[in-house]
Amino acid sequence: MSLRTQLWLVFLAPMILIGGLFAFGLTLPVPVLGRNYVLRFELPATGEQADLPRIYGPQDKSRPLVVIDAGHGGHDPGASAGGMREKDLVLGLADALRDELVRKGGIRVALTREDDRFLVLGERFAMARALGADLFLSIHADSSGDVDGVTGASIYTLSDAASSEAAARFAARENSADTVNGVTLGDKTDNVSTILVELAQRRTQADSAEFARLIAREGQGTLRFHPQPRRSASLAVLRAPDVPSVLYEAGFITDPGEAARMASPEGREQFAQVLGRAIRIYFARVSATG
């Protein structure tokens, strides 16, 4: 008998024994303890959201809320180069931006993750929607692969082509309790729900584009942008239909100079000041037109 077969038998034999006992309605006595035990799990109270991130800044809900998403995390390091990992760089940038916004006051801030944990893409914008966020910013670092000399930040919004597809999927999977822009989807047909989501997305895309424009404007002369900084793509993390959302590629981790700048206290401070100004100007304009 091979060593591999012996190892499989060691692992499978207990499972087969327990499965056979259950099949015949038998149980194994628990030594010493001598009584039955029940596992109990604490569930959130009705109507409460589980595992929502902490909100920093003023607790006045009339103040605007921005949710900052540090990309990747946990077993997903993102891009890597020169001993640096994207998940670490972007968490540092997210922390710096949160601190800048809280220090200046007037804006509520939440981070989708504050440590090295993994979140699926849907969880990230779902947190923003559950918190009632007014703006969602996902931070990443780019990779040029084998191409040398590519540098600069890029600003992504959801493309029009992706919007309709995302709207149909979103409306299809949401339950009867969900709402978009205050309209309950549950009492609408699938077609009507899809149309409502598409209308919400059109306004959201316009607001997202305005925020992206402000980032590019406020960063001129301070941040280094890619020659084509404004882009749109079918990015799942931007698909909240009622939360203006932007994905910011802070630079190329594959460029040693750019990676070092993103990781440095000075680089983080520059990033936080520029993005902080853009966020404040955006909310000021929304307040003035709302």
Buried (B, 14 or more C-beta within 10 A) or exposed (E): EEEEEEEEEEEEEEEEEEEEEEEEEEEEEEEEEEEEEEEEEEEEEEEEEEEBBEBBBBEEEEBBBBBBBBBBBEEEBBBBBEEBBBBBBBBBBBBBBBBBBBEBEBBBBBBBBBEBEEBEBEBBBBBBBBBEBBBBBBBBBBBBEEEEEBBBBBBBBBBEEBBEEBBBBBBEEBEEEBEBEEBBBEEBEEEEBBBBBBBBBEEBBEBBBBBBBBBBEBBEEEBBBBEEBBBBEEBBBBBBBBBBBBBBBBBBBBBEEBBEBBBEEEBBEBBBBBBBBBBBBBBEBBEEEE
